[in-house]
């Protein structure tokens, strides 16, 4: 019960920002884990040049971010930019810094995706059990 017996208002969820929508469009937990790790490294060590460049030809990056639908678009929405013409890399330009806010956005999207995957798998399992019965 709220103040003076009033029931607290249940507000609709706020619209996601452009960055949140881009990150939520990624449908691969592995890609979100890699994006989160890259963002975390940039947020913790913003002046380290090695964390500000990502080679898309790297096997781990190519297997996760390169193959996951929406992952590259999410990286670009977060603030990464394509490298020089002809180069297969993403860079964070000088003067662009990440905070833990962006890391939390990716972590929230990853948790939401895992939750959705668990609920859909349990629904599929329940459907299989009811079909067999």
Secondary structure in CASP SS format (residue, H / E / C, confidence):
PFRMAT SS
TARGET T0000
AUTHOR 0000-0000-0000
METHOD secondary structure of the structure
MODEL  1
X C 1.00
X C 1.00
X H 1.00
X H 1.00
X H 1.00
X C 1.00
X C 1.00
X C 1.00
X C 1.00
X C 1.00
X C 1.00
X C 1.00
X C 1.00
X C 1.00
X C 1.00
X C 1.00
X C 1.00
X H 1.00
X H 1.00
X H 1.00
X H 1.00
X H 1.00
X H 1.00
X H 1.00
X C 1.00
X C 1.00
X C 1.00
X C 1.00
X H 1.00
X H 1.00
X H 1.00
X H 1.00
X H 1.00
X H 1.00
X H 1.00
X H 1.00
X H 1.00
X H 1.00
X H 1.00
X H 1.00
X H 1.00
X H 1.00
X H 1.00
X H 1.00
X C 1.00
X C 1.00
X C 1.00
X C 1.00
X H 1.00
X H 1.00
X H 1.00
X C 1.00
X E 1.00
X E 1.00
X E 1.00
X C 1.00
X C 1.00
X C 1.00
X H 1.00
X H 1.00
X H 1.00
X H 1.00
X H 1.00
X H 1.00
X C 1.00
X C 1.00
X C 1.00
X C 1.00
X C 1.00
X C 1.00
X H 1.00
X H 1.00
X H 1.00
X H 1.00
X H 1.00
X H 1.00
X H 1.00
X H 1.00
X C 1.00
X C 1.00
X E 1.00
X E 1.00
X C 1.00
X C 1.00
X C 1.00
X C 1.00
X C 1.00
X C 1.00
X E 1.00
X E 1.00
X E 1.00
X C 1.00
X C 1.00
X C 1.00
X C 1.00
X C 1.00
X C 1.00
X C 1.00
X C 1.00
X H 1.00
X H 1.00
X H 1.00
X H 1.00
X H 1.00
X H 1.00
X H 1.00
X H 1.00
X H 1.00
X H 1.00
X H 1.00
X H 1.00
X H 1.00
X H 1.00
X H 1.00
X H 1.00
X H 1.00
X H 1.00
X H 1.00
X H 1.00
X H 1.00
X H 1.00
X H 1.00
X H 1.00
X H 1.00
X H 1.00
X H 1.00
X H 1.00
X H 1.00
X H 1.00
X H 1.00
X H 1.00
X H 1.00
X C 1.00
END
